[in-house]
Amino acid sequence: MSQPDFENLPTRLGVYTLTELLGRHSITELYLATQSHVERGVVVQVLRPGCDKPTVDFFLQMVRAKSAAELPHVSHVLESMMSGNIWFLTHEQPEGTSLEQMARAGKRLSTAQACKVIVAASELYAAAQDKNVCMGFLRGDSIFVHGDEVRFLSPALPGESTPEQLPEQMKALADALEPVLPQNEAGQTRVATLVNWIREGYEGAYLDWVSTGATASGILEQTSPILSRDEVSGFSSRTVALRVEHKRARRKLCRTIRRYVVAALAVLAAGGLGICLAPGSAESLPMVEGGYVYCAAGKNAVRVAASPVSIREYGIFLRDYSDPNLGVTRRNNINKGIPAEYAAHTPAGWQEQLMAVDNGSLWQGEKITADSPVRGVSYWDALAYANYAGAQLPDAPLLEAVRAMVEPNGLVEEWTTTTTEADCVYAAGRVVLYTGSTHPVCETTDSARSLRRGFRVVFPVQQTTD
């Protein structure tokens, strides 16, 4: 059997004829294809030839994850197989055009279509969170629009859902939408503003998927006509009047629901900030909720991860960081302030940690899981992860206040940004300090990194002013 020529399409891969390249990902490529005999259209996700065994194993785990996940708006996964020495996965081809194809053709979404893409993506990721499914990114080649219908190629990955995945998922969705945002029609400014919030966050914090979908639904409701010409055609005046009244009532209900949602969020935020910003001792500050401790840092309210960054979370960071499609700007932002010679970010003992998680063996004399804190990281590794997640590292007093409230999971040392050794926390040996010079206290070579050292991150909640 001759090998497929991916550079010259169409080309045969087993029973499929690849006709068009949709996009390139870190280890796979997407092609439109037709299947012989049944003459149906599919999307073929091809693992690049020549990958090493760990990459092949990850691909097969990814196939299983996509096949097992039951998520809304996702095209069916059909089959996976090997042709020659090439592994591939086939998806049912969604109707319509991908955002990547639209961008290449210079086409744009309507306001309604853009809102429906955001609503569908929000429902997809919210469902994945509820089902604890690990999710990758929705790129322009994986989002298809056909009229008012939106379908996705499954972004499910091996593992479980974690909050730290949210910023990159949001940014990827914004990147996919940016080239095809509506122009010269009602609602385009509101859509563009929402996409900017999806990318950058709002008032110092990233949106969640529920509020993102609700906002897009609100824009859709505000910009859609009360009654379309097609709906009026053939109806009596009484029928039209009833339809108009029904739509107005539905809009009023939606506005009421949104007001209640916003009010509830405001109450929660006010309750948290009331505790966080009130003067008093450290004991009066933290409020633990959703895996974070909410507390004050100067004039600002912050949410500090209740647990150190886990092996799973750090592994997701390393996978995304090693993606050749990450982009120069994004990579430079992750490495902002980090010397070039310390930009690898693989922890000491990383493979040993992964092996202990996989086979249940002891690591450094203890039983660890994917949720155990990652260790063997340098200060630069911790800073890079914080940049990646849109977060910061805590200073020593903030870390001490948080650790007093939550279980430290046996982690002895954590990186902070404190620049003096006079702090009592340093003297107690529970954290390791960054000196403020050009190098951290601990050298960042593998042999010098401490296998007892990890870190946690801090996210802003709201900026306050005098």
Secondary structure, DSSP 8 states (H G I E B T S, - for coil): -----TTSSSEEETTEEEEEEEEE-SSEEEEEEEETTTTEEEEEEEE-TT--HHHHHHHHHHHHHHHH---TTB--EEEEEEETTEEEEEEE--SSEEHHHHHHTT----HHHHHHHHHHHHHHHHHHHHHT--B----GGGEEEETTEEEE---B-SS---GGGHHHHHHHHHHHHGGG---SSTTHHHHHHHHHHHHH-BTTB---HHHHHHHHHHHHHHHS-SS-HHHHTT--HHHHHHHHHHHHHHHHHHHHHHHHHHHHHHHHHHHHHHHHHS-S-GGGS-EEETTEEEEEETTEEEEEESS--BHHHHHHHHHHHT-TTS-HHHHHHHTTT--GGG-----TTHHHHHHHHHH--EETTEE--TTSB--S--HHHHHHHHHHHT-B---HHHHHHHHTTS--TT--EEB-----S-SHHHHTTSSB---SSSS-SS--STTTS-TTEE---EEEEE----
